[in-house]
Amino acid sequence: MKQSLRSLMVKTMVLMGLFFSFSLPQIISWAGDGDPIEDKDNEPPSTVPYLVGLGYASRGEHEKAIAAFTQAITLEPDFDEAIFARGDSYTALGQYEQALDDYAQVMVLMPRYGRPYYQRALLNLTLGQVDKAVADLEVAVKWMKVVPEPHLLLGDLYYERGEQAKALVMYTRYMELAGDGAEAYVAARVGVLVALRP
């Protein structure tokens, strides 16, 4: 029931976004001369394909999502959210090189935005590139100061590399951010890492 409610909410938000992306002045201007008038109250034309792409991605239709995001990016080449979302869809399809390219492009557009560093770190771990993942996570925790997950993952990687002091700092920060139950979770997680160590 919870999943179907969430799905219904996402669909409703996407449809509302599509509906409201056309403002009344824009619709009236189309009726008048066929050309929309773009001003500060109108959404850029890239908004509609971006929202369509989000809808496809939420249903797991990543090929269609990539096509929609690409259309949005064609209309607005610096549309960082669309580029980031396309990177996520590429990742979901296992097209890692394209995903890495998109995440790198978002990093150039928004160098103080931690999410692409975190996503690229996860992708680098998938590709077995631990050092690159650590470097990305070190940047991610700098810009994602209130998000617990990057701190936990970086703590794990430090621990696996034998850098216990750095791991402790990351685990402590994770526990501060995650709240109740985090301490037991970290203890269990470290226990697993110890057990897995050769």
C-alpha positions in Angstrom: 0.0 0.0 0.0 2.8 2.4 0.9 4.5 1.8 -2.5 1.3 2.4 -4.5 0.6 5.6 -2.6 4.2 6.8 -3.3 3.8 5.9 -6.9 0.5 7.7 -7.1 2.1 10.8 -5.5 5.0 10.8 -8.0 2.6 10.4 -10.9 0.4 13.2 -9.6 3.4 15.5 -9.1 4.7 14.8 -12.6 1.3 15.5 -14.2 0.8 18.6 -12.1 4.3 19.8 -13.2 3.4 19.1 -16.8 0.1 20.9 -16.5 1.4 23.9 -14.6 4.5 24.3 -16.8 2.2 26.0 -19.3 1.2 29.3 -17.7 -1.9 31.1 -18.7 0.0 33.9 -20.5 1.9 31.4 -22.5 -1.3 29.5 -23.6 -2.9 32.8 -24.5 0.1 33.9 -26.5 0.0 30.6 -28.4 -3.6 31.2 -29.3 -2.8 34.7 -30.5 0.1 34.3 -32.9 1.4 30.7 -32.6 4.7 31.7 -30.8 5.0 31.6 -27.1 6.2 34.7 -25.3 8.9 33.8 -22.8 9.4 36.1 -19.9 10.2 35.8 -16.2 6.9 34.1 -15.4 7.2 31.3 -17.9 9.2 28.1 -17.6 11.9 27.4 -20.1 10.9 24.9 -22.8 13.3 22.4 -21.3 11.1 21.9 -18.3 8.5 19.7 -20.0 10.9 17.1 -21.3 12.8 17.1 -18.0 9.6 16.3 -16.1 8.7 13.7 -18.6 12.1 12.1 -18.1 11.6 12.1 -14.4 8.3 10.3 -14.9 10.0 7.7 -17.1 12.9 7.2 -14.7 10.5 6.8 -11.7 8.9 3.9 -13.6 12.3 2.3 -14.5 11.9 3.2 -18.2 15.5 4.6 -18.4 15.9 4.5 -22.2 12.9 6.8 -22.6 14.1 8.9 -19.7 17.5 9.4 -21.3 15.8 10.5 -24.5 13.6 13.0 -22.6 16.6 14.3 -20.6 18.7 14.6 -23.7 15.9 16.7 -25.3 15.8 19.0 -22.3 19.6 19.3 -22.4 19.5 20.1 -26.1 17.0 22.9 -25.3 19.1 24.1 -22.3 22.7 22.9 -22.5 23.6 23.9 -18.9 20.5 22.3 -17.4 22.4 20.6 -14.5 19.4 18.8 -13.0 18.6 17.1 -16.4 22.3 16.2 -16.9 22.4 14.7 -13.4 19.2 12.8 -13.9 20.4 11.4 -17.2 23.6 10.2 -15.5 21.4 8.3 -13.0 19.5 6.7 -15.8 22.7 5.8 -17.6 23.9 4.2 -14.3 20.7 2.2 -14.0 21.3 0.8 -17.5 24.9 0.0 -16.8 26.2 2.6 -19.3 28.9 3.7 -16.9 31.1 5.8 -19.2 28.1 8.0 -20.2 27.1 8.3 -16.5 30.6 9.4 -15.5 30.6 12.0 -18.3 27.3 13.4 -17.1 28.4 13.5 -13.5 31.6 15.3 -14.5 29.7 17.8 -16.5 27.5 18.6 -13.4 30.6 19.0 -11.3 31.8 21.7 -13.7 28.5 23.4 -13.7 28.1 23.2 -9.9 31.4 22.6 -8.3 30.0 22.9 -4.7 27.2 20.4 -5.2 28.0 17.1 -3.5 25.5 14.7 -5.0 27.4 14.1 -8.3 30.6 13.4 -6.3 28.7 10.9 -4.2 27.0 9.3 -7.2 30.3 9.1 -9.0 31.9 7.5 -5.9 29.3 4.8 -5.9 29.9 4.2 -9.6 33.6 4.1 -9.1 33.1 1.5 -6.3 31.0 -0.6 -8.8 34.0 -0.3 -11.2 36.5 -1.4 -8.5 38.2 2.0 -8.4 38.4 2.5 -4.7 40.9 5.3 -4.7 38.8 7.4 -7.0 35.7 6.7 -4.9 37.5 7.8 -1.8 38.6 11.1 -3.5 35.0 11.7 -4.6 33.6 11.0 -1.2 36.1 13.3 0.4 34.6 16.1 -1.7 31.1 14.9 -1.2 31.2 15.1 2.6 32.6 18.6 2.3 29.5 19.8 0.4 27.0 17.3 1.9 27.5 18.3 5.5 24.1 17.3 6.7 23.6 14.1 4.7 24.7 11.0 6.6 25.3 8.4 3.9 28.5 9.8 2.3 30.1 9.9 5.8 29.2 6.3 6.5 30.5 5.0 3.2 33.7 7.0 3.5 34.1 5.7 7.0 33.9 2.1 5.6 36.4 2.8 3.0 38.9 4.4 5.4 38.4 1.4 7.8 39.1 -1.1 5.0 42.2 0.8 4.1 43.4 0.6 7.7 42.9 4.3 8.4 41.0 3.8 11.6 41.4 7.4 12.9 39.8 8.8 9.7 37.1 6.1 9.8 36.2 7.0 13.4 35.8 10.7 12.4 33.4 9.7 9.6 31.5 7.2 11.7 31.1 9.8 14.5 29.8 12.4 12.0 27.4 9.8 10.6 26.0 9.0 14.1 25.5 12.7 14.7 23.6 13.1 11.5 21.6 9.9 11.5 20.2 10.1 15.0 18.6 7.3 17.0 19.9 3.8 16.3 22.9 5.0 14.3 25.4 3.9 17.0 24.2 0.3 17.0 24.1 0.3 13.2 27.7 1.5 13.0 28.8 -1.0 15.6 27.2 -3.8 13.6 28.7 -2.5 10.3 32.2 -2.3 11.8 31.7 -5.9 13.1 30.9 -7.1 9.6 34.0 -5.2 8.2 36.2 -6.9 10.9 34.7 -10.3 10.1 35.3 -9.8 6.4 38.9 -8.7 6.8 41.4 -11.4 5.7 
